[in-house]
Every structure is written in C-alpha cells, then in structure tokens.
Amino acid sequence: RGVEVAVVVNQDALAHADETASAVLTAQAQELAIIDHQPGGLLGFSQTMWYVVEGFDDFAELTVNREHGSKGTVPVQYRTRAGTAESPDHFVEVEGILKFREGERVKKIKVPIVNDGLHGPPFRWFAVELSIHDGIVGARLGSKQAAVVKIFDYGDGEVAVKDSFNLESGSSTEARGWQIVGNRAADSPWVDVHGLYSADHLFAGNEYNQRCDYASPSEPCTYSCAYGGAYGGSEGQEGGG
C-alpha cells in the first residue's frame, strides 16, 4: 500500500538558490528539491510519456503547464528530437515558442504523426524538449523539461504467419487449431471474415475504438460493430479490463 508523506516548507520571503533536504522512510533516503516560488511560473510538461497510434492519430498533442505564479509574459521554446522514430519518416519535426501571457496556465504542442504504411517494430519513440532563456527572471522550467512520445504501429506489425477465415456469421469453435495465449485463460478466439481475435485484455491507450471493441472496459457491446463482425447479441458481451 502507498503512504502519502506531506513535507511542509517554511516561507522566509528571501530569494535563494535551489536548496535540498532529505527524507528517510524505512531506512531509504530520498533527496527533495526546494524551489523558490516563481512569480512568472514553473513550467513543464503535464506528463513525461505520451502515446499515439500510427494510422489512427494524426497528431501527438502534448500539454505544457504553468505552475506557481502566472505573472507577465513568459516565452518557452520547444523542439522535437529523433529517437528510434525519425523525421520525416515517422513524425514531422517541429520547433517553436509557446508564449504564456499574463494569467495563462496551459499551452499545447502538436506534432504531426506520419503513417508510412510499412511493417515495423511495435513502437518507435521521439522526444520533445523545452527550454527557457537564461535572461527570464521569476520563471523557470520544472523537472518535466522533456517528454517521450511512443508511436505504436499495431496495424503494420511484423507478419510471422498468415491464415484466412471465411465464416460470414462468425464462430468461436472453428479456429483451426489457433489459440489465444497470454491474455486470459477464459477467452476463446472468435473467427469471421475479418480474421481471428479475442477480447483484448492487454491494450494501450487509444489502441481501439471503444464503441466497436469486444474488450470495451466501460460497458457491454450490445450491437454489431463495424469492425467486429457479429458478436453483438441481445445480452451483449462482457467487456474486458
């Protein structure tokens, strides 16, 4: 179980360089950074990991937050950096300036994602980095100065073996020896003209259209789906988790 620890920092109204303190819990020490209040803002990404799907998402949209104060206008530079994903093959390189005006707290960065239509690894990644001019007074970057974007390539994965099924009405018994493993033992494969599949208990964000997925986590599928064949019955199928 997690334990929440509150650390109270005394306000002395004096300007300091960054200071450090130590917290010890069950003999494990952790260093804490104490940052003076920034009237112009402490700026950084809302999270350091983002996910998109090639062929489904046209853009990766990242959020940059302005914490602490929001006084004055503060420009923040951003740029992409290639990792295993490269521009222009997998994404479009972007750079620019986010101009936080007085009182503004949130800005967005949009990076176009390229569908190359080629077989590839399950995902590739690139980074987006922030910077702020040294001459800016009263504002600085926080700890989330860089973020990684993972581009998942579900539709263009490496083809290990191929088979075809032509059951117009669908079946859960005519799988020709194929089995679903590593998902959930109770799941049996479903077969129709679209292929062989099962309730998707292992999925990433934005992998699927929830309205047309047997594994919809929020409600039963009570209708025939455009991509799923004929497994929407009067009672529906129980969604996965």
PEMOGI-V777944 format. One record per helix or strand. SS is the DSSP state (h for helix, s for strand). FROM is the first residue (numbers start at 1). LEN is the number of residues. Records with the same first field share a line. If there is no record, write none. Layout:
SS = FROM-LEN ; FROM-LEN
//
This chain:
s = 19-7 ; 28-7 ; 41-5 ; 49-5 ; 59-9 ; 74-9 ; 91-1 ; 95-6 ; 106-8 ; 120-1 ; 123-9 ; 139-3 ; 146-7 ; 157-1 ; 171-1 ; 190-3 ; 195-3 ; 221-1 ; 225-1 ; 229-1 ; 237-1
h = 210-3
//
